Amino acid sequence: MLQFDALAHINEITPRPILFVYGDKAHSIAFSERAYKLANEPKEKYIVKDAEHIDLYDQVDKIPFDKFESFFKGNFK
């Protein structure tokens, strides 16, 4: 498990659209930026202001539901 490279096969996801969502105060921001850089198009990132990683799990006021809805409606018809 410690040797698992989550980004080793990110290029296999495309050409499916990928939406990267992360908080501007997340400790994992470097991982998210690396994943975005390695991903092929189509890709999009959305950075939630004043949010840590865990906030996007249970802080309903910080979860960008509108962004999710528009992304899915626009990319998965």
N, C-alpha and C positions, 0 to 999 in steps of 0.2 A: 504494500500500500504506500509506503514512503517513497517508492521509486516511480509511482504513477505520475506521468506527465499529462496533465489535463489538456494541454494545448498542442500536444504532438500531432493530433489529427484534425485540428480546427478547419483546415482547408477542405475537409471532406463534407462539411456542413453546407458549403456553398454549392450551387447558386441559390440556396434558400436564404431568405432575408433573416438577418440577425439584429436584434435590438439589445444593446448593452445599456443597462440602467444601473447607476451607482451614485452614492452620495459624495458630495464634495469633501466630507470629513471622514470618509471611510478609510480604515487602515489598509484595506485591500485595493486602494485606488491604483497602485502601480500594476497590480495583476490585471485589473480591468483595462487599463491603458495598453498593456502588452497584448492582451487578448484582442482588443480592437485593432491594434496595428497588424497583428498576424492574420486576422480574418480577411477574407476576400469580399468583394462586393456581391450583392447589395448588403450594406451594413449601415447602422445608425447608432449613435450614442446619445443618451439623455442623462445629464448630470443633475441630480436633485440637490438644490441648495440647502445648507444647514442640516444635512442628514449623514448619519453614520451607516455602516453596513446593516446592522441589525434593525435600524429604524424602518427599513423598507420591508420588513417582515410583519411588523405589528403596529406601527404608528400610522393609522389609517389616514391621518391628515397629511402625511408626507408621501404616501404611495401615489404615484402618478397614473391613476386609473384612466384619465382622459388620454394620456399618451399611449397607454397599452391598447385602448380601444381604437384609436386612430391608426396605430401601427398595424394591428391585426386586420382591421377592415380594409386598409389600403394595400396590404400585401398578401392576404390569404382570401381570395374570392372563390 
